[in-house]
């Protein structure tokens, strides 16, 4: 119903940036903790904590949970079901999945995903991300739901989804460079990001929320937060990131346009060559001199001897 029933909530992404962060204890201090799909806590508790209040499922994992209970125990990515997931509340994105899930696990509470914020996201995507509508990542859906239940939202593992920053020092301890190190898409496996998703736009929208909504803030992998960012920072950050995302979208559009034009050009060249060849054959049958056709097969007029 959208009531703010929790004072503090941690939304824990599955990003590899959480590895070696040692944020687990901090995560567990929140009133409610949101996790995604099959993301495990065993063997990773020092970085991601152990507490799970809600588990947000996308269509793939949700369908697997509902259709085959034995697969849940046998499949590697769902091996923690009996230890963790069975005692969590489930947030189901698809209403059809929820209907079947309630029959299988009548003692668990299921929630239908409320897409009331989706329309505002789509407007943002159209205006700030080049208008390329791709699937919204389940992480952003989870943030939408958490905002309806929580007064204060801490986003763990969302800021540095592709890489983490670290400092290089000289022998005197002075910082000489800020470097970036790539991280896995998930902290628990080697899954790669599917091109069907639009991670840059989702990331941009989360930045917009974190810098412009005082109740939402990032927790960086080094333990610092974005909580104290001002409204002026909000405007500056939003403007800068919008320009960057639009620039990337424009570049992608140009590349796509060049490829399309190249294909059309190649196609036209092929058609022209075929036309020239057929013209040569027709003129040969008309009785015109072979000498003239060889040197000028595409001329409309030839000289008679």
Secondary structure, DSSP 4 states (H G I P E B T S, - for coil): -----EEEEEEE---GGGTT---HHHHHTSSEEEEETT---TTTHHHH-S--SEEEE-HHHHHHHHH-HHHHHHSGGGTTTTTTGGGSEEEESSHHHHHHHHHH-TTS-EEE---TTHHHHHHHHHHHSTT---BPPHHHHHHHHHHHHEEEEEEESSTTSSEEEEEEE-TTS-EEEEEEEE--SSSSS-----TTB-HHHHHHHHHHHHHH-TTEEEE-TTS-BSTT--HHHHHHHHHHHHHHHHHHHHHHHHHHHHHHHHHHHHHHHHHHHHHHHHHHHHHHHTT--HHHHHH-TT-S-----
